[in-house]
Amino acid sequence: NTTVPNVHEVKENMTMGTTLVTNPNGGFLACGPQYGYMCGQQQYISGVCANVSSSFQILSSIAPGVQNCSSNLDIVFVLDGSNSIYPWSSIVNFLVRFLERVKIGPTLSQVGIVSYGEDVTHHVNLSQFNNNSKLLNFVKGLPQHTGTKTHTFLAIDTARREAFMPERGARPDAKKVMVILTDGESHDFYKQKSVIEECENDDIERFGIAVLGYYNRENKSEGEVQKFIDEIKSISSEPIQDHFFNVSDELVLVNLADTLGKKIFALEATSGNFTSSFEMEMSQAGFSAHASKTEPSDRGRNRGTSLEHSLHVGRQGITTCLEMCNS
């Protein structure tokens, strides 16, 4: 029954006693390294220690390094549905693959979907579905928007202003994420600077996906391809290497779903836009323990015994101590 309140605990293969130290006043401190807890889709292994009495009763538990997840996620997909996207079923398969790995709910992640061509349509509001199965069933029948023009920046701005509204289910404490998927240069690039500045002001983290299928089918020049890629990079948040993706055509897009998901779900545990910083913010912990006598302070504190638990947090190089003092 070793437990820590207010976290979603993971105790598979947990074995107490890897670190064991006696308490001079009786009892002992037993620690195990395999205790962990969930932060969204991520599992953080911190280890746990139990302060055990001489009658083998657990007096208290310590799991150093327990930290709150930074945020839930409100994720809005902005999908180019113009005629050049082909086949549309590849876009649907990509969404399905991604959503199969998301836990949907009012206290978990929420997903909204917007599609565009010359105009913009809201298909799914953030709070519209409260579980995965209903959302997946809807997405499998998602229609292609169609159209001969690609107004990408109109779509981004519409999603910023409308999709993240409280009336559509946006949560004030959730991290805002936008995924923009398109297969060609926009017809409204002149809006780029103002639209992206507004997204930055609203703290919307943006992932850009460039689908090169149309360019390859039409044998576009290297310069035209690069111009398109540069535009999608200009949409994506910094650092670009974490937020920009390109695929050769629509059919291989489904293979990107897992990679994109890992980048996005890492944001549940990070405090900034650096999705790779999850490795540092939630790095594994190792620990050691020892018992020592406490001396009276200048103010006459009672003599007692201190069980000191020292944590050495992997890549961060941080050492912390938690004390349990028996007066």
Secondary structure, DSSP 8 states (H G I E B T S, - for coil): ----TTS-EE-TT--TTSEEEE-TTS-EEEEES--EEEETTEEEE--EEEEE-TTS-EEEEE-TT----S--EEEEEEEE-STTS--HHHHHHHHHHHHTT--BSTTSBEEEEEEESSSEEEEE-TTS-SSHHHHHHHHTT------S---HHHHHHHIIIIITSGGGT--TTSEEEEEEEESS--S-GGGHHHHHHHHHHTTEEEEEEEE-HHHHHTT--HHHHHHHHHHHHHHS-SSHHHHEEEESSGGGGGGHHHHHHHHHHGGGG-SSS-GGGHHHHT--EEEEEEEEEE---TT----EEEEEEEEEETTTTEEEEEEEEE-
